[in-house]
Amino acid sequence: MKPKATTIRVSVKTRDRIAALAKKAGEPMTAIIDQAIREMEKKHRWQHVAEQMERTQREDPKVWAGYLAESELVQGPRPRSTRIAPEWEGLITFPEERDAGDPGRDLAR
C-alpha cells in the first residue's frame, strides 16, 4: 500500500532549490525534504540539551560540578588544549607556552 501524500505550497525558487539538490544527490525531492527535516529536528534537540545544561550550570552549580566530576571519571581528564588531538599532548609546545629563551621543538628539522 502506497503511503498517503499531500501537497504543500512553496515558492518556485524553493521548489527549484529542492529539485537541484535532489538531482545532485540522485534522490527524490521528498528524500531531500525528509533529510532537511531530520537535520532541523536534530539541531533543535541538541539546542534543547545545551539550554538544559546551561540552566543546570547556572541554577545548580553543585549538581553541575558532580556532572563534570563524573564525566571526567568516564572520559578521563580534559586535554590541556583543544587545539590538538590528545595523542599529540606533550609532543608539541605552542609558542605561547614556551619559557623565555626556549626555542621549543623545531619540527622543520
C-alpha positions in Angstrom: 0.0 0.0 0.0 1.4 3.4 -1.0 1.8 5.9 1.8 -0.6 8.8 1.9 0.7 12.1 0.3 -0.3 15.7 0.3 0.7 18.9 -1.4 2.3 21.9 0.2 2.8 25.4 -1.3 6.4 26.6 -1.7 7.8 29.3 -3.8 9.1 28.4 -7.3 12.6 29.4 -6.1 12.3 26.9 -3.1 11.0 24.2 -5.4 13.9 24.7 -7.8 16.4 24.6 -5.0 15.0 21.3 -3.7 14.9 19.9 -7.3 18.6 20.9 -7.8 19.6 19.2 -4.5 17.6 16.1 -5.4 19.2 15.9 -8.8 22.7 16.3 -7.4 22.1 13.7 -4.8 20.3 11.3 -7.2 17.3 11.1 -4.8 13.7 12.1 -5.0 12.7 15.6 -3.8 10.8 14.1 -0.8 14.0 12.4 0.4 15.7 15.8 0.4 12.9 17.4 2.3 12.9 14.4 4.8 16.6 14.8 5.3 16.2 18.6 5.9 13.5 17.9 8.5 15.7 15.3 10.3 18.6 17.8 10.4 16.3 20.5 11.8 14.9 18.2 14.4 18.5 17.1 15.4 19.5 20.8 15.6 16.6 21.6 17.9 17.2 18.5 20.1 20.8 19.5 20.7 19.9 23.1 21.2 17.4 21.9 23.9 20.2 19.8 25.5 22.6 22.8 25.5 19.9 25.0 27.1 19.2 22.4 29.8 23.0 22.1 30.6 23.3 25.9 30.8 20.3 26.1 33.1 21.8 23.4 35.4 25.2 25.1 35.4 23.5 28.4 36.3 20.8 27.2 38.8 22.5 24.3 40.5 26.3 24.6 40.5 26.7 21.7 42.9 24.9 19.3 40.6 26.9 20.7 37.6 30.2 20.1 39.5 29.1 16.5 40.1 28.3 16.1 36.5 31.7 17.3 35.5 33.4 15.0 38.0 31.5 12.0 36.8 32.2 13.0 33.2 36.0 13.1 33.9 35.8 9.7 35.6 34.2 8.2 32.4 36.1 10.2 29.8 39.4 10.9 31.6 40.8 14.4 32.3 40.2 17.1 29.8 43.2 17.8 27.5 45.4 20.8 28.2 44.5 22.3 24.8 41.6 21.8 22.5 43.8 22.9 19.6 45.4 19.5 19.1 44.4 15.8 19.4 45.0 14.3 22.8 47.6 11.8 21.4 49.8 14.8 20.5 49.7 16.3 24.0 53.2 16.9 25.3 54.8 16.4 22.0 54.3 20.0 20.8 55.0 23.2 22.6 52.9 26.1 21.4 54.8 29.5 21.2 52.7 31.0 24.0 53.6 28.1 26.3 57.4 28.4 25.9 59.6 29.9 28.5 61.7 33.0 27.5 64.8 31.9 25.7 63.3 28.4 25.0 63.3 27.8 21.2 60.9 24.9 21.5 61.0 22.0 19.1 61.7 22.9 15.6 59.6 20.4 13.6 61.2 21.6 10.3 64.5 19.9 11.1 
